[in-house]
Amino acid sequence: MSQLTAVDAAFLNAETDTTHAHIAGVGILDPAACPGGRLTVEDVADVVRRRAHLARPLRQRLAQVPLGLDLPYWEDDPDFDPRRHILEIALPAPGGPAQLSEAVAMLHERPLDRAHPLWELVLIQGLAGGRVAVYLKVHHAAIDGVMAAETLAAFLDLSPVPREVPADDAEPRRAPGPLRMLRTGLLKAALHPVRSAVTMARTAPYLDEIPVLSQLPGAGLMSQVAQALGREEMPRAPRVNAPPTPFNRPIGRRRSVACGELSLAEIKQVRQALGGSVNDVVMAMCASALRMWLDKRGELPDRPLVVGVPVSLRRGDGAGEAGNQLSIMSAPLATHIADPADRYAAVRADMDAAKRRFVASDGAWVRQVSRLLPAPLAGPVTRMALQALPTLRAVPAPALRPINLIISNVPGPQFPLYLCGARVLGYYPISVVTDISGGLNITVFSYDGQVDVGIVAARDLVPDPAEIVDHLRDALNELKDLADAGRDGLPEEGGAVVPRQAKGGGAGGLHGGRDGAVEGGRPHVALGVDGDQAAEDLGEQRVVEDGHGEDVDGQGERVHAQSEAVHA
């Protein structure tokens, strides 16, 4: 039994008729090694049943506090039955990417039933080539990216032969009784004014980096004054306003989905030639792809877009800590810069600046802001604000458009994984779109030598996100040409070509979770659903040793030892 944090509850409160706060992923599997060459619902239900105690969020349901006086609790479902959460559908012929994307989009539009554990798994048969897809979605109130990795790892194996796991002998965890809930809720309500005042004081130094609040008049000055009074010195947050785009209009209930693959080896070759990190290359690709998409429609802004980058606040000793431990970092994205070399240089420079500021401020503002309102008011006020937002969008106020979209890059394991004997060929994260974060979300996930791209959008705004996947391929080819050309005459730094600096504007960057590595010479199996991670370039990624005593990061890169701070 555990109680939801204010951040967990915020994901529940954020749901409306057009917004659902679940995160998901689509795995493509080859069932050739399964009995009869087929992966069945019974196979999946059996492995979930036997290993559910290793992924406790899948066994827990919500327990509401009477009168809504306090945040809900998680308790084990005494009637837990995996079969209730697992469905099976078949694609129409020919079972290609278009049919799969349509099916996944329809599944992603459906809300989860709050009366039961908040997850659903759909086995999708009928894919071309005899393959099968697995769509798994879990509510964001139950897990963040790190917990998603741990949850999925419980059901995956390193070979077609499933491993043995210890049996579950623990008693079900139940929520407190109604009277105890009421007493605790009343006590918290009485103390909330004091706690709220403390929270406001702690949040003041970081007002200039909080979406929406940072756009309010005087926010920057108040932040500087609070930093001066607290004797905190930190880099200034970039002051950028998100420009209007076709995907920053009110979203509807329908979703569109697209998936694709890129070569991780080619991305690393670009990184080695141009300098920077894998994340810099991926972000530069996103900037180029979005520039192409917007320019094609005559909607390319003359200033950079603003992206939100989910970041994990978990530390090395708290990977198993319950509740969402995440924040979001915003940064400009240089879609307005025409020259690829200038754009790439801007990506590196601006992302470095954003990371330095984020690390200096510790990124805890999400938790602080979530605690400002007492539990009885937080839900109604949040839903009222979100429902009014589409109408308020008619007012040209930058604060109502804090970012244009969310982009995540999630490093995963560079070795094959198996589910019930079926080899996982690819894994495509499908995240969340909202009126606040924009009607477009791009998540990339590196797995077994390739980078899998998952894009979800509001169908009314971006009806065919597969076009953006195509533009990402074009963007990678553009960077490969730039790397091959070597930009003759440009200086070199650390063995890598340094493009000339952009004359104006900036760029954004992204970072995903540490979801695949080697620990103590043993493979660590993990997959990410939601790309929340801290910035590796400033020493925030957890570095571990492989079996040969060499340091490796989450994408198989050899790196120098860094201090262990936050990771995903």
C-alpha positions as CSV (number, residue, x, y, z in Angstrom):
1,M,0.0,0.0,0.0
2,S,1.2,3.5,-0.8
3,Q,-0.3,6.9,-1.4
4,L,-0.2,8.7,-4.6
5,T,2.1,11.7,-4.7
6,A,0.8,15.1,-5.8
7,V,2.5,14.6,-9.2
8,D,0.8,11.1,-9.6
9,A,-2.6,12.7,-8.8
10,A,-2.0,15.5,-11.3
11,F,-2.0,12.9,-14.1
12,L,-5.4,11.7,-12.9
13,N,-6.7,15.2,-12.7
14,A,-5.4,16.2,-16.1
15,E,-7.7,13.8,-17.9
16,T,-10.6,15.3,-19.9
17,D,-12.8,14.2,-22.7
18,T,-10.0,14.9,-25.1
19,T,-6.9,14.0,-23.0
20,H,-5.9,10.7,-21.5
21,A,-2.8,10.4,-19.4
22,H,-1.6,6.9,-20.2
23,I,1.7,6.1,-21.8
24,A,2.2,3.1,-24.1
25,G,4.5,1.2,-26.4
26,V,4.2,-1.1,-29.3
27,G,6.5,-4.1,-29.6
28,I,6.9,-6.0,-32.9
29,L,7.7,-9.7,-32.2
30,D,8.7,-12.8,-34.2
31,P,6.8,-15.7,-32.7
32,A,8.7,-18.4,-34.7
33,A,10.2,-19.9,-31.5
34,C,6.8,-20.1,-29.8
35,P,4.9,-23.4,-29.6
36,G,3.2,-23.8,-33.0
37,G,4.8,-20.5,-34.1
38,R,2.1,-18.5,-32.5
39,L,2.0,-16.1,-29.4
40,T,-1.4,-16.5,-27.7
41,V,-3.3,-14.5,-25.1
42,E,-3.0,-17.5,-22.7
43,D,0.8,-17.3,-23.1
44,V,1.0,-13.7,-22.2
45,A,-1.6,-13.9,-19.4
46,D,0.4,-16.8,-17.8
47,V,3.7,-14.9,-17.7
48,V,2.0,-11.8,-16.3
49,R,0.3,-14.0,-13.7
50,R,3.5,-15.6,-12.6
51,R,5.6,-12.4,-12.6
52,A,3.1,-9.7,-11.6
53,H,4.7,-9.5,-8.1
54,L,7.8,-8.2,-9.9
55,A,5.8,-5.4,-11.5
56,R,3.6,-4.3,-8.6
57,P,2.0,-1.3,-10.4
58,L,0.1,-3.8,-12.6
59,R,-1.5,-5.4,-9.6
60,Q,-2.6,-2.2,-7.8
61,R,-5.9,-0.3,-8.1
62,L,-7.0,3.1,-6.8
63,A,-8.5,3.5,-3.4
64,Q,-10.3,6.9,-3.1
65,V,-10.4,8.8,0.2
66,P,-13.9,9.7,1.4
67,L,-15.1,13.1,0.3
68,G,-11.9,13.5,-1.7
69,L,-10.1,15.0,1.3
70,D,-6.7,13.5,0.5
71,L,-4.8,12.0,-2.4
72,P,-5.9,8.4,-3.3
73,Y,-4.0,5.3,-2.3
74,W,-2.7,2.3,-4.2
75,E,-3.8,-1.1,-3.0
76,D,-3.4,-4.6,-4.4
77,D,-6.5,-5.8,-6.2
78,P,-7.7,-8.8,-4.3
79,D,-9.4,-10.1,-7.5
80,F,-6.5,-9.4,-9.8
81,D,-6.8,-11.4,-13.0
82,P,-4.4,-10.6,-15.9
83,R,-6.9,-12.1,-18.4
84,R,-9.2,-9.1,-17.7
85,H,-6.6,-6.7,-19.0
86,I,-5.4,-8.6,-22.0
87,L,-7.3,-8.5,-25.4
88,E,-6.6,-9.8,-28.9
89,I,-7.4,-8.2,-32.2
90,A,-6.4,-8.9,-35.8
91,L,-5.4,-6.5,-38.5
92,P,-7.1,-6.3,-41.9
93,A,-5.0,-7.3,-44.9
94,P,-2.3,-6.7,-45.8
95,G,-1.3,-6.1,-42.2
96,G,1.3,-3.5,-43.0
97,P,2.5,-0.3,-41.1
98,A,-0.6,1.7,-42.1
99,Q,-3.0,-0.9,-40.7
100,L,-1.0,-1.3,-37.5
101,S,-0.8,2.5,-37.0
102,E,-4.6,2.8,-37.4
103,A,-5.2,0.1,-34.9
104,V,-2.8,1.5,-32.3
105,A,-4.3,5.0,-32.7
106,M,-7.8,3.6,-32.0
107,L,-6.5,1.7,-28.9
108,H,-4.6,4.8,-27.6
109,E,-7.9,6.9,-27.8
110,R,-9.6,4.6,-25.2
111,P,-9.3,5.6,-21.5
112,L,-8.4,3.1,-18.8
113,D,-11.0,1.8,-16.3
114,R,-10.2,3.3,-12.9
115,A,-12.1,0.6,-11.1
116,H,-9.3,-1.9,-11.9
117,P,-5.5,-1.8,-12.1
118,L,-4.7,0.9,-14.7
119,W,-3.2,-1.0,-17.6
120,E,-4.2,-2.8,-20.7
121,L,-2.3,-5.2,-23.1
122,V,-3.6,-5.9,-26.6
123,L,-2.1,-8.7,-28.7
124,I,-2.4,-7.7,-32.4
125,Q,-2.3,-10.6,-34.9
126,G,-2.3,-10.5,-38.6
127,L,0.9,-8.5,-39.3
128,A,2.7,-9.2,-42.5
129,G,5.4,-11.8,-42.4
130,G,3.7,-13.8,-39.6
131,R,4.8,-11.3,-37.0
132,V,2.7,-10.2,-34.0
133,A,2.5,-6.8,-32.2
134,V,2.0,-6.2,-28.5
135,Y,0.4,-2.9,-27.4
136,L,0.8,-2.1,-23.7
137,K,-0.5,1.0,-22.0
138,V,-0.2,2.0,-18.4
139,H,-1.6,5.1,-16.7
140,H,1.1,7.8,-16.0
141,A,-0.3,8.1,-12.4
142,A,1.0,4.5,-11.8
143,I,4.5,4.7,-13.4
144,D,7.1,7.0,-14.8
145,G,9.7,6.1,-17.3
146,V,12.0,4.4,-14.8
147,M,9.2,2.3,-13.3
148,A,8.0,1.5,-16.8
149,A,11.4,0.1,-17.6
150,E,11.3,-2.1,-14.4
151,T,7.8,-3.2,-15.1
152,L,8.5,-4.3,-18.7
153,A,11.8,-6.0,-17.6
154,A,9.8,-8.3,-15.3
155,F,8.2,-10.0,-18.3
156,L,11.2,-10.1,-20.7
157,D,14.0,-12.6,-21.0
158,L,17.4,-12.7,-22.5
159,S,16.8,-15.9,-24.5
160,P,13.8,-17.7,-26.0
161,V,13.7,-19.9,-22.9
162,P,11.8,-18.1,-20.1
163,R,13.7,-17.7,-16.9
164,E,12.5,-19.0,-13.6
165,V,11.4,-16.4,-11.0
166,P,10.7,-16.7,-7.3
167,A,7.1,-17.3,-6.3
168,D,5.0,-14.6,-4.7
169,D,4.4,-15.3,-1.1
170,A,3.6,-11.7,0.1
171,E,0.2,-10.8,1.5
172,P,-1.9,-8.4,-0.5
173,R,-1.4,-4.8,0.5
174,R,-4.6,-3.0,1.4
175,A,-5.3,0.7,1.7
176,P,-6.1,2.2,5.2
177,G,-9.7,2.1,6.4
178,P,-12.1,5.0,5.7
179,L,-11.8,6.5,9.2
180,R,-8.0,6.5,9.1
181,M,-8.1,8.1,5.6
182,L,-10.4,10.8,6.9
183,R,-8.2,11.6,10.0
184,T,-5.1,11.8,7.8
185,G,-6.8,13.9,5.2
186,L,-8.2,16.4,7.8
187,L,-4.8,16.8,9.4
188,K,-3.1,17.5,6.1
189,A,-5.9,20.0,5.2
190,A,-5.2,21.8,8.5
191,L,-1.5,22.0,7.8
192,H,-1.8,22.8,4.1
193,P,-1.6,26.6,4.4
194,V,1.8,26.4,6.1
195,R,3.1,23.8,3.6
196,S,1.8,25.8,0.7
197,A,3.7,28.9,1.9
198,V,6.9,26.9,2.2
199,T,6.4,25.5,-1.2
200,M,5.8,28.9,-2.7
201,A,9.1,30.1,-1.2
202,R,11.0,27.2,-2.5
203,T,9.5,27.6,-6.0
204,A,10.1,31.4,-6.3
205,P,13.8,31.1,-7.5
206,Y,12.7,28.8,-10.4
207,L,9.7,30.8,-11.7
208,D,11.6,31.7,-14.9
209,E,11.9,28.0,-15.9
210,I,8.3,26.9,-15.2
211,P,6.1,26.7,-18.3
212,V,3.1,29.1,-18.2
213,L,4.3,30.8,-15.0
214,S,7.6,31.9,-16.6
215,Q,5.6,33.9,-19.2
216,L,3.7,36.0,-16.6
217,P,4.8,39.6,-16.2
218,G,7.4,40.0,-13.5
219,A,8.2,36.2,-13.2
220,G,11.8,36.7,-14.3
221,L,12.4,39.6,-11.9
222,M,10.8,37.7,-9.0
223,S,13.1,34.7,-9.8
224,Q,16.2,36.9,-9.8
225,V,15.2,38.5,-6.5
226,A,14.5,35.1,-4.9
227,Q,17.8,33.8,-6.1
228,A,19.6,36.8,-4.7
229,L,17.9,36.5,-1.3
230,G,18.7,32.9,-1.2
231,R,22.3,33.5,-2.4
232,E,21.7,31.0,-5.2
233,E,23.6,31.6,-8.4
234,M,22.5,29.7,-11.5
235,P,22.5,30.3,-15.2
236,R,19.7,32.4,-16.6
237,A,16.8,30.4,-18.1
238,P,16.4,31.1,-21.8
239,R,13.5,33.5,-22.4
240,V,11.7,32.1,-25.4
241,N,8.0,32.1,-26.4
242,A,6.6,29.2,-28.3
243,P,5.3,30.4,-31.7
244,P,1.9,29.3,-33.1
245,T,2.0,26.1,-35.2
246,P,-0.6,23.8,-36.7
247,F,-0.2,21.3,-33.8
248,N,-0.7,24.0,-31.1
249,R,-4.4,24.3,-31.6
250,P,-7.2,22.7,-29.4
251,I,-6.9,18.9,-29.7
252,G,-9.8,16.5,-30.3
253,R,-10.5,13.0,-29.1
254,R,-8.9,11.2,-32.1
255,R,-5.3,10.2,-32.4
256,S,-2.9,9.4,-35.2
257,V,0.2,7.3,-34.8
258,A,3.3,6.5,-36.9
259,C,6.3,4.3,-36.3
260,G,9.6,4.0,-38.0
261,E,13.2,2.9,-37.7
262,L,16.6,4.6,-38.1
263,S,20.1,3.1,-37.9
264,L,21.8,3.7,-34.6
265,A,25.2,3.1,-36.2
266,E,24.7,5.9,-38.7
267,I,23.6,8.3,-36.0
268,K,26.8,7.4,-34.0
269,Q,28.9,8.0,-37.1
270,V,27.3,11.5,-37.5
271,R,28.0,12.2,-33.8
272,Q,31.7,11.1,-34.2
273,A,32.1,13.3,-37.2
274,L,30.3,16.4,-36.0
275,G,30.9,16.2,-32.3
276,G,28.3,16.3,-29.6
277,S,26.2,13.5,-28.3
278,V,23.7,11.0,-29.7
279,N,21.1,13.2,-28.2
280,D,22.4,16.2,-30.2
281,V,22.1,14.3,-33.4
282,V,18.6,13.1,-32.7
283,M,17.4,16.5,-31.7
284,A,19.0,18.0,-34.8
285,M,17.1,15.4,-36.9
286,C,13.9,16.4,-35.2
287,A,14.5,20.1,-35.8
288,S,15.1,19.4,-39.5
289,A,12.1,17.1,-39.8
290,L,9.8,19.6,-38.2
291,R,11.2,22.4,-40.3
292,M,10.5,20.4,-43.5
293,W,6.9,19.6,-42.3
294,L,6.1,23.1,-41.3
295,D,7.7,24.7,-44.4
296,K,5.8,22.4,-46.7
297,R,2.6,23.8,-45.3
298,G,3.7,27.4,-45.3
299,E,3.6,27.5,-41.5
300,L,7.3,27.7,-40.6
301,P,7.8,30.3,-37.8
302,D,10.6,32.8,-38.0
303,R,11.7,32.0,-34.5
304,P,12.6,28.7,-32.8
305,L,10.0,26.2,-31.6
306,V,10.1,25.4,-27.8
307,V,10.3,21.7,-26.8
308,G,9.6,20.1,-23.5
309,V,12.1,17.3,-22.5
310,P,10.9,14.9,-19.7
311,V,13.7,14.4,-17.1
312,S,13.9,11.8,-14.4
313,L,14.7,13.0,-10.8
314,R,15.5,9.5,-9.5
315,R,18.9,9.0,-8.0
316,G,20.9,5.8,-8.0
317,D,19.7,4.7,-4.6
318,G,16.0,5.4,-5.3
319,A,15.3,3.6,-8.6
320,G,12.6,1.6,-6.9
321,E,11.0,4.5,-5.1
322,A,7.2,4.6,-5.7
323,G,5.6,7.5,-7.4
324,N,6.4,9.7,-10.4
325,Q,9.9,11.2,-9.9
326,L,10.1,13.5,-13.0
327,S,10.3,17.0,-14.2
328,I,10.4,18.7,-17.6
329,M,13.1,20.9,-19.1
330,S,12.2,23.3,-21.9
331,A,14.6,24.4,-24.6
332,P,14.4,26.2,-28.0
333,L,14.5,24.1,-31.1
334,A,16.2,25.8,-34.1
335,T,13.7,25.0,-36.8
336,H,14.1,28.5,-38.2
337,I,17.8,28.1,-39.1
338,A,18.2,27.0,-42.7
339,D,21.8,25.9,-42.8
340,P,22.2,22.3,-41.4
341,A,25.6,23.0,-39.9
342,D,24.4,26.2,-38.2
343,R,21.3,24.3,-36.9
344,Y,23.4,21.5,-35.5
345,A,25.7,24.0,-33.8
346,A,22.7,25.7,-32.3
347,V,21.3,22.4,-31.0
348,R,24.6,21.7,-29.1
349,A,25.0,25.2,-27.7
350,D,21.4,25.7,-26.6
351,M,20.9,22.3,-25.1
352,D,24.1,22.6,-23.1
353,A,22.8,25.9,-21.7
354,A,19.4,24.4,-20.8
355,K,21.0,21.4,-19.1
356,R,23.3,23.6,-17.0
357,R,20.4,25.6,-15.8
358,F,18.3,22.5,-15.1
359,V,21.1,20.8,-13.1
360,A,21.7,24.0,-11.1
361,S,18.0,24.3,-10.2
362,D,17.5,20.5,-9.5
363,G,14.2,20.5,-11.5
364,A,12.0,20.0,-8.5
365,W,9.5,22.6,-9.6
366,V,7.0,20.0,-10.9
367,R,6.7,18.5,-7.4
368,Q,6.5,21.9,-5.8
369,V,3.8,23.3,-8.1
370,S,1.7,20.1,-7.8
371,R,1.5,20.6,-4.0
372,L,0.3,24.2,-4.1
373,L,-3.4,23.3,-4.1
374,P,-5.0,21.1,-1.4
375,A,-6.2,17.7,-2.6
376,P,-10.0,18.5,-2.5
377,L,-9.4,21.5,-4.9
378,A,-6.6,20.2,-7.1
379,G,-8.8,18.0,-9.2
380,P,-11.7,20.4,-9.9
381,V,-9.4,23.4,-10.5
382,T,-7.1,21.4,-12.9
383,R,-10.0,20.0,-14.9
384,M,-11.7,23.4,-15.0
385,A,-8.5,25.1,-16.3
386,L,-7.9,22.4,-18.9
387,Q,-11.5,22.5,-20.2
388,A,-11.3,26.3,-20.5
389,L,-7.9,26.3,-22.2
390,P,-9.3,25.7,-25.8
391,T,-11.5,28.7,-25.4
392,L,-8.8,30.9,-23.9
393,R,-6.5,30.0,-26.8
394,A,-8.4,32.6,-28.8
395,V,-6.6,35.2,-26.7
396,P,-3.0,35.8,-28.1
397,A,-1.3,35.1,-24.7
398,P,2.1,33.4,-24.9
399,A,1.6,31.9,-21.4
400,L,-1.2,29.7,-22.8
401,R,1.3,28.1,-25.2
402,P,4.3,27.3,-23.0
403,I,5.8,24.7,-25.4
404,N,5.1,23.4,-28.9
405,L,5.7,19.7,-28.4
406,I,7.4,17.1,-26.3
407,I,10.4,15.2,-27.6
408,S,12.1,12.3,-25.8
409,N,15.1,10.1,-26.6
410,V,15.3,6.9,-24.6
411,P,18.5,4.8,-24.7
412,G,17.6,1.1,-24.5
413,P,19.4,-2.3,-24.5
414,Q,21.6,-3.2,-27.4
415,F,20.8,-6.9,-27.3
416,P,17.7,-8.9,-28.2
417,L,14.9,-9.5,-25.7
418,Y,12.2,-12.1,-25.7
419,L,8.6,-12.3,-24.5
420,C,7.2,-15.8,-24.0
421,G,9.9,-17.1,-26.4
422,A,9.0,-14.5,-29.1
423,R,11.9,-12.2,-30.1
424,V,11.3,-8.5,-29.8
425,L,12.2,-7.0,-33.2
426,G,11.4,-3.4,-32.4
427,Y,9.8,-1.2,-29.7
428,Y,8.0,2.0,-30.4
429,P,7.0,4.3,-27.5
430,I,3.6,6.1,-27.8
431,S,3.2,8.9,-25.3
432,V,0.7,11.7,-24.5
433,V,-0.6,14.8,-26.2
434,T,-2.4,17.6,-24.4
435,D,-3.6,21.1,-25.0
436,I,-0.8,22.3,-22.7
437,S,2.1,20.3,-24.3
438,G,0.9,20.4,-27.8
439,G,-0.8,18.0,-30.2
440,L,2.4,16.3,-31.2
441,N,4.7,14.0,-29.3
442,I,7.9,12.4,-30.6
443,T,9.7,9.6,-28.7
444,V,12.7,7.7,-30.1
445,F,14.0,4.5,-28.4
446,S,17.3,2.8,-29.3
447,Y,17.1,-1.0,-29.2
448,D,19.4,-3.7,-30.5
449,G,21.2,-1.6,-33.1
450,Q,18.3,0.6,-34.3
451,V,16.5,3.7,-33.3
452,D,12.7,3.1,-33.1
453,V,10.6,6.2,-33.6
454,G,7.1,6.5,-32.1
455,I,5.0,9.5,-32.9
456,V,1.5,10.3,-31.6
457,A,-0.6,13.3,-32.5
458,A,-4.0,14.8,-32.4
459,R,-5.6,13.5,-35.6
460,D,-7.4,16.8,-36.3
461,L,-4.1,18.6,-36.3
462,V,-1.6,16.1,-37.7
463,P,-3.6,13.5,-39.6
464,D,-0.5,11.6,-41.1
465,P,2.5,11.7,-38.7
466,A,4.2,9.1,-41.0
467,E,5.3,12.1,-43.0
468,I,7.4,13.3,-40.1
469,V,9.0,9.8,-39.8
470,D,10.0,10.2,-43.5
471,H,11.4,13.6,-42.8
472,L,13.5,12.2,-40.0
473,R,15.1,9.8,-42.5
474,D,15.7,12.8,-44.8
475,A,17.2,14.7,-41.9
476,L,19.6,11.8,-41.0
477,N,20.7,11.7,-44.7
478,E,21.3,15.4,-44.5
479,L,23.5,15.1,-41.5
480,K,25.4,12.2,-43.0
481,D,26.1,14.3,-46.1
482,L,27.3,17.1,-43.8
483,A,29.5,14.6,-41.9
484,D,30.9,13.2,-45.1
485,A,31.7,16.6,-46.6
486,G,33.6,17.4,-43.4
487,R,32.8,21.1,-43.8
488,D,36.3,21.9,-45.4
489,G,38.1,24.7,-43.8
490,L,36.3,24.6,-40.5
491,P,38.3,24.1,-37.2
492,E,38.3,20.9,-35.4
493,E,37.9,20.3,-31.7
494,G,38.5,17.0,-29.9
495,G,38.8,15.2,-33.3
496,A,35.3,16.3,-34.4
497,V,34.3,18.8,-37.0
498,V,32.9,22.0,-35.3
499,P,30.2,23.6,-37.5
500,R,30.2,27.4,-37.5
501,Q,28.0,29.0,-34.9
502,A,24.5,30.1,-35.9
503,K,24.1,33.9,-36.1
504,G,20.8,33.9,-34.4
505,G,18.3,31.9,-32.5
506,G,18.9,28.7,-30.6
507,A,18.0,25.1,-30.6
508,G,16.7,22.6,-28.3
509,G,17.8,19.2,-27.3
510,L,16.4,16.0,-25.8
511,H,17.3,13.3,-23.4
512,G,15.6,10.0,-22.6
513,G,16.0,7.5,-19.9
514,R,18.8,5.1,-19.1
515,D,17.0,2.0,-20.0
516,G,19.7,-0.5,-21.0
517,A,23.1,-1.0,-19.6
518,V,25.3,-3.7,-18.0
519,E,25.5,-4.0,-14.3
520,G,28.4,-5.9,-12.7
521,G,29.0,-7.9,-15.9
522,R,25.4,-9.0,-16.1
523,P,22.9,-7.8,-18.7
524,H,20.3,-5.4,-17.3
525,V,17.0,-5.8,-19.2
526,A,14.9,-2.6,-19.4
527,L,12.7,-0.9,-21.9
528,G,11.3,2.6,-21.6
529,V,7.8,3.7,-22.2
530,D,8.0,7.3,-21.4
531,G,11.3,9.1,-22.2
532,D,12.0,10.9,-18.9
533,Q,15.7,11.1,-18.1
534,A,18.4,13.4,-16.9
535,A,21.1,15.0,-19.0
536,E,24.1,12.7,-19.5
537,D,26.3,15.4,-20.9
538,L,26.7,17.1,-17.6
539,G,27.4,13.9,-15.7
540,E,23.8,13.1,-14.8
541,Q,23.6,9.7,-16.5
542,R,24.5,6.8,-14.3
543,V,27.6,5.1,-15.7
544,V,28.2,1.5,-14.8
545,E,30.9,-1.0,-15.6
546,D,30.6,-3.9,-18.0
547,G,32.1,-7.3,-17.6
548,H,35.5,-6.0,-18.9
549,G,35.7,-3.2,-16.3
550,E,35.0,-0.5,-18.9
551,D,32.4,2.2,-18.5
552,V,29.4,2.1,-20.8
553,D,26.4,4.3,-21.1
554,G,22.8,3.4,-22.0
555,Q,23.5,3.3,-25.7
556,G,26.6,1.2,-25.7
557,E,29.0,4.2,-25.9
558,R,32.3,4.1,-24.1
559,V,32.4,7.1,-21.8
560,H,34.6,8.6,-19.1
561,A,33.5,7.9,-15.5
562,Q,31.2,10.6,-14.2
563,S,29.6,11.3,-10.9
564,E,26.3,9.4,-10.4
565,A,23.5,11.9,-9.9
566,V,20.1,11.4,-11.5
567,H,19.3,8.9,-14.1
568,A,16.4,7.1,-15.7
